[in-house]
Amino acid sequence: MKRISKNFITVLTVFLIIFGLAQVTSATMIEKSTFLTTEENNKIKIGLPKIISKAKVETIKTNLYNKVIEEDTETLNISVVPSTDGTTIQVPLELDNGEIAVLYKNELGKSFNSGNLYNKDKHSIGVINTELINNDGKAQLTSTVKNNNILQLNVKAKDVSKLIHIQVKMNVTSFATYFTNSEWIHRSGITSLSLSQNPDISGGSKSSDLNKVIKIDAWDKIKSVHSSNEKWYNAGGLQDQFECHFDFAKKKNLWNLEPHRPDLDYFSTVLASCNP
């Protein structure tokens, strides 16, 4: 009996050591992560997540996280068993130079789980996206932003025995993120802004929410680079043409935006195959 008890204690001790090391490793990985660098050479990053609300403490069985930075993308992975009444997780965004995070809202005011990062001059400098990785329809994630720089995630699940995986991604972007080349050209006497898109925009995202904010970000880049050119006018019409190409002509070799075309509206532009 004593031998069995001794073996049990030994196994339990080893388990606790391994579990403790695993927890420390996850935290250490986050603390040692570097920053993302914006086009303006400002440093931004995702901070440490924190559970701030849980209706039933006993249902929060696991709270693990790790973070990875690859080139211009930072990914925070959170694993948690939430409460059926909802678990709220705060994820601070370390934006120290006047940047803010704004989630996309539709015409009805509904907030989405994707948004844009804006600098102090209100130019989009990147995108952020939150999603459930193993969503089987039994869990729901909603996102809000507090004080311009704190992501507040609320996750509800019908099955409180299942581990939920949440992924938060932050991307810093530039014109080159979306386009390999752009130039003003003349086609049959017509002035056109010709854009050669790269796979990051032509391939698109599987998430319709993320596509919405990528479209906003890419258009902002086009305006920043080309709106000072004397050939630029009819911005509303150009934007409708751009959005039409983004939504329906991603695989087209070149996107040609032509300021002489009438400024109608988005749906009229779509009906005219992007060339009203």
TIDOLO-594853 format. One record per residue (C-alpha): z, x, y; residue number from 1. Coordinates in nm, 2 decimals, always signed. Example, Ala and Ser with C-alpha at 12.3 -4.5 7.8 and 13.67 -1.06 7.14 Angstrom:
BEGIN
R     c3     c1     c2 palo
R  +0.78  +1.23  -0.45    1
R  +0.71  +1.37  -0.11    2
% end
This chain:
BEGIN
R     c3     c1     c2 palo
R  +0.00  +0.00  +0.00    1
R  +0.09  +0.28  +0.24    2
R  -0.24  +0.45  +0.15    3
R  -0.44  +0.14  +0.23    4
R  -0.25  +0.10  +0.56    5
R  -0.32  +0.46  +0.65    6
R  -0.69  +0.43  +0.57    7
R  -0.71  +0.11  +0.78    8
R  -0.54  +0.28  +1.08    9
R  -0.78  +0.58  +1.05   10
R  -1.09  +0.35  +1.04   11
R  -0.96  +0.15  +1.33   12
R  -0.89  +0.47  +1.54   13
R  -1.24  +0.60  +1.47   14
R  -1.39  +0.26  +1.57   15
R  -1.19  +0.25  +1.90   16
R  -1.29  +0.61  +1.98   17
R  -1.66  +0.53  +1.92   18
R  -1.64  +0.21  +2.11   19
R  -1.47  +0.38  +2.40   20
R  -1.72  +0.65  +2.41   21
R  -2.00  +0.40  +2.42   22
R  -1.85  +0.22  +2.71   23
R  -1.79  +0.54  +2.91   24
R  -2.15  +0.65  +2.83   25
R  -2.29  +0.33  +2.98   26
R  -2.08  +0.36  +3.30   27
R  -2.16  +0.73  +3.33   28
R  -2.53  +0.67  +3.31   29
R  -2.51  +0.43  +3.60   30
R  -2.30  +0.65  +3.82   31
R  -2.53  +0.95  +3.77   32
R  -2.85  +0.75  +3.84   33
R  -3.06  +0.87  +4.13   34
R  -3.20  +0.66  +4.41   35
R  -3.54  +0.51  +4.46   36
R  -3.73  +0.64  +4.77   37
R  -3.92  +0.41  +4.99   38
R  -4.23  +0.50  +5.19   39
R  -4.01  +0.57  +5.49   40
R  -3.81  +0.81  +5.28   41
R  -3.50  +0.59  +5.27   42
R  -3.29  +0.58  +4.96   43
R  -3.21  +0.25  +4.79   44
R  -3.07  +0.16  +4.45   45
R  -2.90  -0.10  +4.23   46
R  -2.53  -0.08  +4.23   47
R  -2.27  -0.15  +3.96   48
R  -2.26  -0.51  +3.83   49
R  -1.94  -0.71  +3.84   50
R  -1.84  -1.04  +3.67   51
R  -1.67  -1.24  +3.95   52
R  -1.64  -1.58  +3.79   53
R  -1.59  -1.70  +3.43   54
R  -1.46  -2.04  +3.34   55
R  -1.33  -1.94  +3.01   56
R  -1.21  -1.58  +2.98   57
R  -1.21  -1.59  +2.60   58
R  -1.58  -1.65  +2.59   59
R  -1.67  -1.33  +2.78   60
R  -1.67  -1.12  +2.46   61
R  -1.90  -0.84  +2.58   62
R  -1.99  -0.69  +2.91   63
R  -2.22  -0.39  +2.86   64
R  -2.48  -0.24  +3.10   65
R  -2.71  +0.06  +3.15   66
R  -2.96  +0.16  +3.41   67
R  -3.29  +0.35  +3.39   68
R  -3.51  +0.49  +3.67   69
R  -3.87  +0.56  +3.60   70
R  -4.09  +0.67  +3.89   71
R  -4.08  +0.39  +4.14   72
R  -3.89  +0.14  +3.92   73
R  -3.52  +0.10  +3.86   74
R  -3.40  -0.12  +3.57   75
R  -3.05  -0.25  +3.52   76
R  -2.98  -0.40  +3.18   77
R  -2.68  -0.63  +3.14   78
R  -2.56  -0.78  +2.81   79
R  -2.30  -1.05  +2.82   80
R  -2.18  -1.35  +2.62   81
R  -2.14  -1.61  +2.89   82
R  -1.93  -1.92  +2.93   83
R  -2.08  -2.26  +2.87   84
R  -1.96  -2.35  +3.22   85
R  -2.14  -2.06  +3.37   86
R  -2.07  -1.69  +3.43   87
R  -2.14  -1.53  +3.77   88
R  -2.24  -1.17  +3.80   89
R  -2.27  -0.99  +4.13   90
R  -2.52  -0.70  +4.15   91
R  -2.50  -0.51  +4.48   92
R  -2.81  -0.36  +4.62   93
R  -2.75  -0.04  +4.81   94
R  -2.97  -0.09  +5.11   95
R  -2.83  +0.13  +5.38   96
R  -3.11  +0.14  +5.64   97
R  -3.14  -0.22  +5.75   98
R  -3.33  -0.33  +5.44   99
R  -3.27  -0.68  +5.31  100
R  -3.35  -0.87  +4.99  101
R  -3.51  -1.22  +5.01  102
R  -3.58  -1.44  +4.71  103
R  -3.90  -1.64  +4.70  104
R  -3.87  -2.01  +4.79  105
R  -4.12  -2.28  +4.74  106
R  -4.21  -2.56  +4.98  107
R  -3.92  -2.77  +4.84  108
R  -3.67  -2.49  +4.91  109
R  -3.61  -2.40  +4.55  110
R  -3.52  -2.03  +4.51  111
R  -3.68  -1.82  +4.23  112
R  -3.56  -1.52  +4.04  113
R  -3.80  -1.29  +4.21  114
R  -3.80  -1.17  +4.57  115
R  -3.91  -0.91  +4.82  116
R  -3.74  -0.61  +4.98  117
R  -3.80  -0.59  +5.36  118
R  -3.73  -0.31  +5.59  119
R  -3.57  -0.35  +5.94  120
R  -3.92  -0.42  +6.08  121
R  -3.97  -0.71  +5.83  122
R  -4.24  -0.53  +5.63  123
R  -4.22  -0.57  +5.25  124
R  -4.13  -0.24  +5.09  125
R  -4.09  -0.36  +4.73  126
R  -4.00  -0.63  +4.49  127
R  -3.71  -0.73  +4.28  128
R  -3.70  -0.95  +3.97  129
R  -3.43  -1.09  +3.74  130
R  -3.49  -1.24  +3.40  131
R  -3.34  -1.33  +3.07  132
R  -3.50  -1.10  +2.81  133
R  -3.41  -1.29  +2.49  134
R  -3.44  -1.64  +2.63  135
R  -3.48  -1.90  +2.36  136
R  -3.44  -2.20  +2.59  137
R  -3.07  -2.22  +2.53  138
R  -2.98  -2.01  +2.83  139
R  -3.05  -2.05  +3.20  140
R  -3.04  -1.79  +3.48  141
R  -3.04  -1.86  +3.85  142
R  -3.03  -1.61  +4.13  143
R  -2.92  -1.61  +4.49  144
R  -2.87  -1.34  +4.75  145
R  -2.55  -1.31  +4.96  146
R  -2.53  -1.11  +5.28  147
R  -2.89  -0.99  +5.24  148
R  -2.80  -0.73  +4.98  149
R  -2.60  -0.88  +4.69  150
R  -2.77  -1.04  +4.40  151
R  -2.56  -1.32  +4.25  152
R  -2.67  -1.41  +3.90  153
R  -2.54  -1.72  +3.73  154
R  -2.61  -1.76  +3.36  155
R  -2.53  -2.06  +3.15  156
R  -2.57  -2.08  +2.77  157
R  -2.52  -2.35  +2.51  158
R  -2.43  -2.10  +2.25  159
R  -2.14  -1.89  +2.36  160
R  -2.15  -1.67  +2.04  161
R  -2.48  -1.52  +2.13  162
R  -2.53  -1.20  +2.34  163
R  -2.74  -1.27  +2.65  164
R  -2.96  -0.98  +2.79  165
R  -3.03  -0.99  +3.16  166
R  -3.27  -0.74  +3.32  167
R  -3.28  -0.67  +3.69  168
R  -3.58  -0.46  +3.82  169
R  -3.63  -0.31  +4.16  170
R  -3.97  -0.16  +4.25  171
R  -4.05  +0.03  +4.57  172
R  -4.42  +0.00  +4.66  173
R  -4.70  +0.13  +4.88  174
R  -5.06  +0.05  +4.94  175
R  -5.15  +0.28  +4.65  176
R  -4.94  +0.07  +4.42  177
R  -5.21  -0.20  +4.43  178
R  -5.53  -0.04  +4.55  179
R  -5.71  +0.28  +4.46  180
R  -5.94  +0.26  +4.76  181
R  -6.03  +0.04  +5.06  182
R  -6.30  +0.07  +5.33  183
R  -6.48  -0.14  +5.58  184
R  -6.84  -0.18  +5.47  185
R  -7.15  -0.38  +5.58  186
R  -7.33  -0.60  +5.32  187
R  -7.65  -0.76  +5.45  188
R  -7.52  -0.72  +5.80  189
R  -7.18  -0.87  +5.72  190
R  -6.86  -0.68  +5.78  191
R  -6.64  -0.67  +5.48  192
R  -6.30  -0.51  +5.39  193
R  -6.37  -0.38  +5.04  194
R  -6.07  -0.33  +4.81  195
R  -6.07  -0.15  +4.48  196
R  -5.76  -0.27  +4.29  197
R  -5.56  -0.09  +4.03  198
R  -5.41  -0.22  +3.70  199
R  -5.08  -0.30  +3.87  200
R  -5.24  -0.59  +4.05  201
R  -5.55  -0.67  +3.84  202
R  -5.34  -0.69  +3.52  203
R  -5.09  -0.91  +3.69  204
R  -4.75  -1.00  +3.55  205
R  -4.66  -1.25  +3.28  206
R  -4.40  -1.39  +3.51  207
R  -4.54  -1.64  +3.76  208
R  -4.23  -1.59  +3.98  209
R  -4.29  -1.22  +4.00  210
R  -4.66  -1.27  +4.07  211
R  -4.57  -1.47  +4.38  212
R  -4.37  -1.19  +4.54  213
R  -4.62  -0.92  +4.43  214
R  -4.89  -1.12  +4.62  215
R  -4.67  -1.13  +4.93  216
R  -4.60  -0.76  +4.90  217
R  -4.97  -0.66  +4.84  218
R  -5.09  -0.87  +5.14  219
R  -4.83  -0.71  +5.36  220
R  -4.96  -0.37  +5.26  221
R  -5.32  -0.47  +5.35  222
R  -5.21  -0.59  +5.69  223
R  -5.00  -0.27  +5.76  224
R  -5.30  -0.04  +5.68  225
R  -5.59  -0.24  +5.83  226
R  -5.47  -0.49  +6.09  227
R  -5.50  -0.23  +6.37  228
R  -5.87  -0.18  +6.30  229
R  -6.11  -0.33  +6.55  230
R  -6.30  -0.50  +6.27  231
R  -5.98  -0.70  +6.17  232
R  -5.97  -1.06  +6.29  233
R  -5.93  -1.41  +6.14  234
R  -5.61  -1.30  +5.95  235
R  -5.55  -1.65  +5.82  236
R  -5.90  -1.67  +5.66  237
R  -5.86  -1.31  +5.52  238
R  -5.53  -1.40  +5.37  239
R  -5.67  -1.71  +5.20  240
R  -5.96  -1.50  +5.06  241
R  -5.71  -1.24  +4.93  242
R  -5.49  -1.50  +4.77  243
R  -5.79  -1.66  +4.60  244
R  -5.90  -1.33  +4.46  245
R  -5.54  -1.25  +4.35  246
R  -5.50  -1.58  +4.17  247
R  -5.85  -1.63  +4.02  248
R  -6.05  -1.31  +4.04  249
R  -5.82  -1.04  +3.93  250
R  -6.07  -0.88  +3.70  251
R  -6.35  -0.87  +3.96  252
R  -6.45  -0.50  +4.03  253
R  -6.41  -0.52  +4.41  254
R  -6.24  -0.77  +4.63  255
R  -6.44  -0.82  +4.95  256
R  -6.26  -0.99  +5.23  257
R  -6.49  -1.10  +5.51  258
R  -6.34  -1.19  +5.85  259
R  -6.65  -1.39  +5.96  260
R  -6.59  -1.66  +5.71  261
R  -6.42  -1.98  +5.84  262
R  -6.05  -2.01  +5.84  263
R  -6.01  -2.33  +5.64  264
R  -5.71  -2.34  +5.40  265
R  -5.63  -2.19  +5.06  266
R  -5.75  -2.48  +4.85  267
R  -6.08  -2.51  +5.03  268
R  -6.12  -2.13  +4.98  269
R  -6.06  -2.17  +4.61  270
R  -6.31  -2.45  +4.58  271
R  -6.56  -2.22  +4.75  272
R  -6.50  -1.95  +4.49  273
R  -6.31  -1.74  +4.75  274
R  -6.61  -1.73  +4.98  275
R  -6.59  -2.04  +5.22  276
% end
